[in-house]
Amino acid sequence: MEGICKLCEQLDLDPLEDVRVLVLLWKMGANKKPAEIQKEEWMAACHKLQLDSIDSFKKFLPQLDTGFMDREEFGDFYKFCFQFNRAGTHKTLEKDLVVALLRMCLAGGRVEPDRLDSFCDFLESTKDETYSKITLDQWRSFLDFSYEYPNAKSLEGYDDSESAWPVLIDEYCEYMGKKMGKKK
């Protein structure tokens, strides 16, 4: 991570806030080990992407905008974000990290801001220890759910008795139902 942080500093990117850092690592194929890029991955990617100087990296930055990704490509990137941020061999992410990553990865209109905010609020407010760690399935399901039910102010058509969503999504919908009921 030290090398990534140094590169970010030279590119004027905040590695904790700027999603382009994750997009760069994804495009570079950093997938052998969580939270790092191997030298072989780095060298191969620099050659393939023709990145041989800080200036070439700076010119490459506009291509790291997630807004230019189609849904399938973004889905691959979104999965990478989860996997890259795992610790060692763990298969889950801490809830606080998930909230930060969701806000970083999904900002900018990929998911309706109200949906993103309400889900993050749900995660932050839940006392259920079951959700202190989030699985890849739960992570991916939120994005899929957001595509299927994009309107954060309505859960029209959602039926938990017939859904195949993880329980986390069902409980989020219950949380939203209570919130929407209070507003009436």
Secondary structure, DSSP 8 states (H G I E B T S, - for coil): -HHHHHHHHHTT--TTT-HHHHHHHHHTT--SBTTB--HHHHHHHHHHHT--SHHHHHHHGGGG-GGGS-HHHHHHHHHHHHHHTS-TT-SEEEHHHHHHHHHHHHTTTTS-HHHHHHHHHHHHH---GGGSEEEHHHHHHHHHHHHHS--TT--TT--TTT--S-HHHHHHHHHHHHHHHHH-
